[in-house]
Structure formats: structure tokens, C-alpha cells
Amino acid sequence: MQSPRTAKAALPHRVEPNAPAPKPSRPPALSPQACSGANSWPFERDSYASTALSDVVDRSLHAAVSRLTAGLSPAALTEAYLDWMIHLASSPGKQTQLVEKAVRKSIRLARHMSQCMLSGTDTTAQPCIEPLPIDRRFASKEWQQWPYTFLYQSFLLHQQWWHNATTGVRGVTAQHERVVEFASRQLLDMFSPANFIATNPQVLRKSVEESGMNLLRGWQNFVEDWERAISGAKPVGTEEFTVGGNVAISPGKVIFRNRLIELIQYAPTTDKVRPEPILIIPAWIMKYYILDLSPHNSLVRHLTNQGFTVFMISWKNPDPDDRDLGMQDYNTLGIMAALDAVSAVLPKSKIHAVGYCLGGTLLATAAAAMARDGDDRLQSMTLLAAQTDFSEAGELMLFINESQLSFLEDTMWEQGFLDTKQMAGAFQLLRSNDLIWSRMIHDYLMGERAPMNDLMAWNADATRMPYRMHSEYLRRMFLDNELSEGRYRVGGKPVALTDIRVPIFAVGTQRDHVAPWRSVFKIHLLTDSNVTFLLTSGGHNAGIVSEPGHNGRTYQVQTKSHLDHYTAPDTWAASTPTKNGSWWPEWTTWLLERSGAQVGPPQMGAEMAGLYPMGDAPGTYVMQD
């Protein structure tokens, strides 16, 4: 019988991401004691060659499969469906309930169908099921005519039944239930009657009116998009927006550069400025200029017009040589290097730090580490659609488990980064009706191109993610939730968000699929600072780009002292009054209240510290494809 020591020695080596391969060791000399007995090889170990070969073969296979599955792990999906099917098969009560629901829905549909047939084409029969408020596929009046009302009502009833079937099965894990429900919904959406010419009355009407020219234009649009996709070109219309031409044109200079960032210092637009500068840390998943789009909706320009000195980090678009850049590098080479440069330009001033999305998460970790180490350079901290607790991170959590992350790591291991198309595919799945099927209907069946705007052009200008950093981010933040639990390490020591004492301004957006606002709201639970939370209309990107004068914008805002009792997010939303307009002025007022009297603007760079203007904004890193 093997001893625990022997059993442990016989296990294959586990190769961690980015860890050096284990060195082969020479086996100990044979002894009479070792050779005696039936199992007489206590020193038996797998060879270095077999360990390395198996690792390479497995990872290469997974990377090849990922190209066919859009980065989704077949094992993770199979595991979820098996969990659901086994528990459903052993739940006769649930099965009986589903049969009953199917019968009732069939009766409702038959009654509705008979009413529609009796009332003819201009039916006034009440639908037996209404689409969800966010589902606009069947909103036009053509869908209320026979037989199209029957088609879409039948589809919605099937969709509702499958939702009942995939949820509420006792014993299924919460994540597996969400995965099965999500995957089933995606499959059903493929067969929506809105997606086909013969069953979409709007497409049929337009085809008759234009004698099929809409379908010809749609075919041309499809061919053009396909050619651009296989050649790696950007979508149609993006050429109308050029970085440094008509977007990202706020005047400034690059005053610092290292292998990961360029730091832009923007020129003042007022005679006097506030002594506290603003440092913006954008997400590195996309390029920084979402915060400096066209002149009318540039957050940078808005801040400089309010009398602030603004600095912006522009992240490098990583390539295979950057595969081993980790979260610690993004902290030291990114935010801390930028803080040091800003402090060199304005050595006596504290800094208003602003983090957007991933940049906000990084800022929170850096602020906690600075508080731990006695670094008091921050005057305030603003988090724009940024999460610090990932236990309820929305539908992105569907892709976060050990199987899926290992599969994704193998994909990144082969190429050294996560490709832009792989990231875009995951986000499109979360909003498939808006980003896939509605676009297909509009562009290919209706033959119409949606006009490109600056935000859409920016969205198509994606970046890559280094292998090590993205693996660490997904595991340590999403999977293990280390930051909110005080286990995330910066500089080798854990950090706690409760150490942060500077005032916090946190912004959530109502329709955020990336950082759900209720998840962002958890900053109230994780810090002992005064927190001003603002909830604005819009999504993850469009809600942040909310310039004054933007039609239809609303927001809610309320400040919680560290002495106040906690309020649940839904209670907060129900009790906080709604204001019309952009949230930008509300935020700048908050910043001004925490800033000193105006002074003369600083020089561009800091010659004494070796920070010289290296070139005009927007710099060189933002130009990298």
C-alpha cells in the first residue's frame, strides 16, 4: 500500500500559468528497503518531457477548439446541462408542472389564434403574452396582424416555457442554472420569427415596396462586412473618425512614457486652475479616448473648461512580447508611475484620482495600498462603472468558473494575449438581441446601414489583453473575489478597502451589462469613507459619455456618511429623487467643493524631474492596432 508521501510523489506536476517549468531531478539510489515489497518505487516521478509534452498538447488542443466555440468551454457547458438534466429527470413534480404549463400555454395560444382568425387581418384581439420591456423585436403594428401575431406569440410562449423549464429545478447549482437558462435563450433567439424573411412582416413589406432591392443591398452589406471581418479591417464608417483628427483632439502633451503607459497632460483652457489635478485611469480593455471623443462630448474638455488640470493614462496595446505583464505591473508601471509623474509636475498638490471600469478596480486596489503604506497623495477617488466586489457581477459571471477560465487561459497561452474579437464576442452574447440579431435584420434584411457615430467608432477600436494580467484579473477578482475579502495582495501584502479614507464618488449606469449598478453600489459595504453614489441612465459606455445637453438623460444621487446606516440598492433607488440632465455638472461641483482656490496653471511636464513634452496628444500608444 502506498504511503501518503509516495502517493503525493506520484502525482503529475501542476504547471501554473507563467510559472517556470519544473526542473527534472535525479532519482535517489536504490536501496534494499526501497526494492522490497510489491509496490517498491517510492521515488517514482513523471519525467519532465512527459509533463511538458502533455501540457503543450492539452493547451494547444483547447486553443484550437476555442476558435470553433468563440472561446466558450464545451466542458463547462456540458457540465451545466448535465447538472440540469439529471436533476430535472429526478424531479417528477417539476416535470408534471411543466406539462401543465405546456397545456395551459397551448390553450391560451389556441384561443388567441381563433380570435385572430375570426376578426380577420385587422385584429383587435388581446395578445396572450407580452414581450419583456427591453424586447423591441415585435413592437411595430405589422406584428399585430394575422398570421404574424400567431408566430410571435407562439415564439414568446415557447421562450417563457423554456425559462420555466431551465429555472427552479431543485438541486441545480445557481451558476449552472444561469448558464443553462442563458444558453437556451440564446439558441431560441436564433429561431425568432423576426430573423427570417418569410416570417418578418416588416421585411416582407419593405421587400414588396422596393421590389427586393433591400435584400440586394443587404447582401452587399453582408459581403462587405464579411470581407472586412476576414481581413481584420474595422467596420464600415469607422474611417470617418480618426484619432487625432476629429476624435481625441483635446490639446496636450505626452510627458511620460514607459513600456506600458503614456501619460498625457492636457493644456489648460482657463486662466486660473484648481491646485489639485485630476488623474484619469481608463480601462485598458479599450482605448482611453472614450473620455475624449468629439469636442462636444469630451469629458476631458469639460473638466479643463471647469478649471482643472487633467492628466490621462493611455495604455499600450499589448502584443505577444507583453504576455507576462501581470496585475502588479499594471499597478507599478501604470497607476503608481503616473501618480509619481503627476506629483513631479505638482509636488505640493494632492490628486483627484478617477478610474473607469477596470481602471477603477485598479485605482481602488492602489488607493487601499497607498492608505496601508501611509501615502496620502490622493484628495478624492472617483469610480466610473467600476466594481470592487465581484460576487454579483451580472451575466459575465456565466463565463467565470474553473473550467471556463482554464479553457480561456489555454487560448491566451498559445497567442500571448486575449484577442479583441474574442472579447467582443463575449460582450455581444450578453446583448445578442441588440448587437447581433437586430443588426442582422436592419443591415441584411432591411438593407439599411445604421449611421456610424464617434462612440460606435471608438467601440470598434478595441485592444488586446496580456495573458498573465487577464488570467490574474479573472481569477483573483471574479473567481476568488479577493479584493472585497481582504485577500488581494499589492506589493506582497494584502490590502483592505476599509483603509481608504478619502471621499469617494461612485457612478453606476442603469443598463450596464459589464458592471451592474447594484454590484458597483457595494462600495458602500466595503469602505469606511463618505460615499456619494450616482446612478445615471444609459449603459456602461453611453451612460458615462453623458455631456450637458444630451437629450433624455436622468440621474439620481445621494451621499452616505461613514456614520450613516446602510441602505439596500433597490431601497436607495426608490427613495432617491430623479434629476434631469447630465451628471457631469453634479460631479464637477463635487470636485470643486473638495478643491482649493484657483492658482496659475502648471508648466507642461517637469524639467527638474526629467519629464519633458515628448509629443502632442493623443500620443503614439493609442495609435497601435
Secondary structure as UniProt FT lines:
FT   HELIX           4..10
FT   TURN            17..18
FT   HELIX           32..35
FT   TURN            42..43
FT   HELIX           48..69
FT   TURN            70..71
FT   HELIX           74..89
FT   HELIX           92..119
FT   TURN            133..134
FT   TURN            137..138
FT   HELIX           141..144
FT   TURN            146..147
FT   HELIX           148..166
FT   TURN            170..171
FT   HELIX           174..190
FT   HELIX           193..195
FT   HELIX           197..199
FT   HELIX           201..209
FT   TURN            210..212
FT   HELIX           213..231
FT   TURN            236..237
FT   HELIX           238..240
FT   TURN            244..246
FT   STRAND          252..257
FT   STRAND          261..266
FT   STRAND          278..281
FT   TURN            284..285
FT   HELIX           288..291
FT   HELIX           295..297
FT   HELIX           299..305
FT   TURN            306..307
FT   STRAND          310..315
FT   HELIX           320..322
FT   TURN            323..324
FT   HELIX           327..329
FT   HELIX           330..336
FT   HELIX           337..345
FT   TURN            347..348
FT   STRAND          351..356
FT   HELIX           358..372
FT   TURN            373..374
FT   STRAND          378..384
FT   TURN            391..392
FT   HELIX           394..399
FT   HELIX           402..415
FT   STRAND          417..418
FT   HELIX           420..430
FT   HELIX           433..437
FT   HELIX           438..440
FT   HELIX           441..445
FT   HELIX           454..459
FT   STRAND          465..466
FT   HELIX           467..473
FT   HELIX           474..479
FT   TURN            482..486
FT   STRAND          489..490
FT   TURN            491..492
FT   STRAND          493..494
FT   HELIX           497..499
FT   STRAND          504..509
FT   TURN            510..511
FT   HELIX           517..520
FT   TURN            521..522
FT   HELIX           523..526
FT   STRAND          531..536
FT   TURN            540..544
FT   TURN            548..549
FT   TURN            551..552
FT   STRAND          554..560
FT   TURN            562..563
FT   HELIX           569..575
FT   STRAND          578..580
FT   HELIX           584..593
FT   HELIX           607..609
FT   STRAND          615..616
FT   TURN            617..618
FT   HELIX           621..623
//
